[in-house]
Each structure stands twice: as C-alpha cells, then as structure tokens.
Amino acid sequence: MKISFDFDDTLLWKRAVFDEDGDFDYVETVGPNPRVLPILKRAIAQGHEVYIVTSRLSRTLDDVKYWLGPEEWGVLDGIKEIIFTEGRPKQPTLMALGVERHYDDDPEELVGLPEGVGILVSPHPSWLEKKTLDERLLRAVIRSVV
C-alpha cells in the first residue's frame, strides 16, 4: 500500500501561542505528533511504501530530514521519497503517486481525493485555546479522525 503523510502539523506538531488577550501571537515547534508518528512507524514496519508530501519549499529539505532522521524520529530510511509541492496543492501529486491513504491536518488538501484516501489529522490542542475559532480550524476540529 502507498501511504503518505503531510509534514507540518501532521507529523511535526506546532503549538499556537496566544497573548493575554487571546489573540494569536506565534507558532512554536513542539515535536512529533504522538498520534500520527506511531502510524508512520507502523506503516514502515509493515512494508508499505511511505512518502512525505509537504507543501513546504524544497530548500527546507535538511530541516525535514533532521526530524525524520536517526537523531530525532529514526524513520528516514523507511521513507521512499520526500516530495515538496512548493506551496501548490498536494492532490495532483498524491493522485500521480497512486497514494491509497494520505494523512493531513488541512482539510483543503483532502478535497478531490477518492473517498477513504484522505485522513484528517487533529491540530495540536493549543489551537483550541483560541477564543474565536476561524471557519477552517473549526471544520478541521469537527471532522478530525486522528
């Protein structure tokens, strides 16, 4: 089976930090998503073709490899390919690869995928501390399955 994972906020959790008024201030890297990293490790152990498909720019390859590598998560050797969409939607890449399951925190990245392929990942709990949830985040929280 071909399985892919988004990187930021799916595998690498980022925490939202809000000021004293409850307004968004900045994002802080937390580390691995404890719900999704085990799924990635299990997929590798079971012999699936595992891809990282991220909308990041390719110039961040070293950063992505750092997290996937032996000093952090130890899964880099099990990843078939790391693909950067350079800010473009992931759906065409996922379809061209023939991905059968894709994990992503952005519901818009799952639009257009065949039923059952896209799995929406919950955001870091800190995003729920915001006093007023924007529509995109609210949809992500309501539809979360991981």
C-alpha positions in Angstrom: 0.0 0.0 0.0 1.2 3.6 -0.7 0.7 5.8 2.3 1.7 9.5 2.6 1.9 12.0 5.3 2.0 15.8 5.4 4.8 17.1 7.5 4.0 20.3 9.3 1.2 20.0 11.9 0.6 16.4 10.9 3.9 14.7 11.8 5.7 17.7 13.3 3.4 19.3 15.8 3.4 23.1 16.1 1.8 24.8 19.1 -0.2 28.0 18.8 0.8 30.7 21.3 -1.7 33.4 22.2 -1.2 36.7 24.0 -3.0 37.7 27.2 -6.0 39.0 25.1 -6.4 35.6 23.4 -5.1 36.8 20.1 -2.7 34.6 18.1 0.9 35.6 18.8 3.3 33.0 17.2 3.8 29.3 16.4 6.3 27.1 18.4 7.6 23.7 17.3 6.6 21.0 19.8 8.0 17.8 18.3 6.4 14.7 16.9 2.6 14.3 16.8 2.1 11.4 19.3 -0.9 10.2 17.4 0.5 10.2 13.9 4.2 9.3 14.3 3.3 5.8 15.5 1.1 5.3 12.4 4.0 6.3 10.2 6.4 3.9 12.1 3.8 1.1 11.8 3.4 1.6 8.1 7.2 1.4 7.6 7.4 -1.7 9.8 4.6 -3.4 7.7 6.5 -2.8 4.5 4.2 -0.1 3.0 5.6 2.5 0.5 5.7 5.6 2.7 6.0 9.1 1.3 6.2 12.6 2.9 4.3 15.0 0.7 4.6 18.5 2.0 3.7 21.9 0.6 7.0 23.3 2.0 9.6 24.6 -0.2 12.3 22.2 -1.2 15.0 24.4 0.3 13.8 23.1 3.7 14.9 19.5 2.9 17.6 19.5 5.5 15.1 20.5 8.2 12.7 17.8 7.2 15.5 15.2 7.1 16.6 16.3 10.6 13.3 15.4 12.1 12.9 12.2 10.2 16.5 11.2 10.8 18.2 9.0 13.4 18.8 11.8 15.9 15.1 12.5 16.2 12.5 10.0 14.9 14.7 7.4 13.2 12.3 6.8 10.2 14.2 8.5 7.4 15.5 5.1 6.0 11.9 3.9 5.7 10.7 6.8 3.7 10.5 6.1 -0.1 10.5 9.8 -1.1 10.1 13.3 0.4 8.1 15.4 -2.1 7.8 19.2 -1.8 4.9 20.8 -3.7 6.4 24.3 -3.3 3.1 25.7 -1.9 0.9 24.1 -4.6 -2.0 21.7 -3.7 -1.0 18.2 -2.9 -3.9 16.4 -4.7 -2.3 16.1 -8.1 0.9 14.7 -6.6 -1.0 12.2 -4.5 -3.1 11.0 -7.4 0.0 10.7 -9.7 1.8 8.6 -7.0 -1.3 6.4 -6.6 -1.4 7.1 -2.8 -4.1 4.9 -1.1 -4.0 6.8 2.2 -2.9 10.3 3.0 -2.7 11.9 6.5 -3.0 15.7 6.6 -4.1 18.4 9.0 -5.5 20.7 6.2 -9.0 19.6 5.0 -8.5 21.6 1.8 -5.6 19.2 0.9 -8.0 16.3 1.1 -10.5 17.8 -1.4 -10.7 15.8 -4.6 -9.1 12.6 -3.2 -11.1 9.4 -3.6 -13.3 8.5 -0.7 -11.4 6.9 2.1 -8.0 8.1 1.0 -7.7 11.3 2.9 -7.5 11.2 6.7 -7.8 14.5 8.6 -5.5 14.9 11.5 -6.4 16.9 14.6 -4.4 20.1 15.2 -2.2 20.5 18.3 -4.6 21.0 21.3 -3.2 24.6 21.8 -5.1 25.7 18.7 -8.3 25.1 20.6 -7.3 27.7 23.2 -8.1 30.5 20.7 -11.2 32.4 21.9 -12.7 32.6 18.4 -12.1 29.7 16.0 -11.9 30.6 12.4 -14.0 28.6 10.0 -11.1 26.4 8.6 -9.9 25.4 12.0 -13.5 24.7 13.2 -14.0 22.4 10.2 -10.8 20.6 11.0 -11.7 20.1 14.6 -15.2 18.9 13.9 -14.1 16.5 11.1 -10.9 15.2 12.9 -10.5 11.4 12.9 -6.9 11.0 14.2 
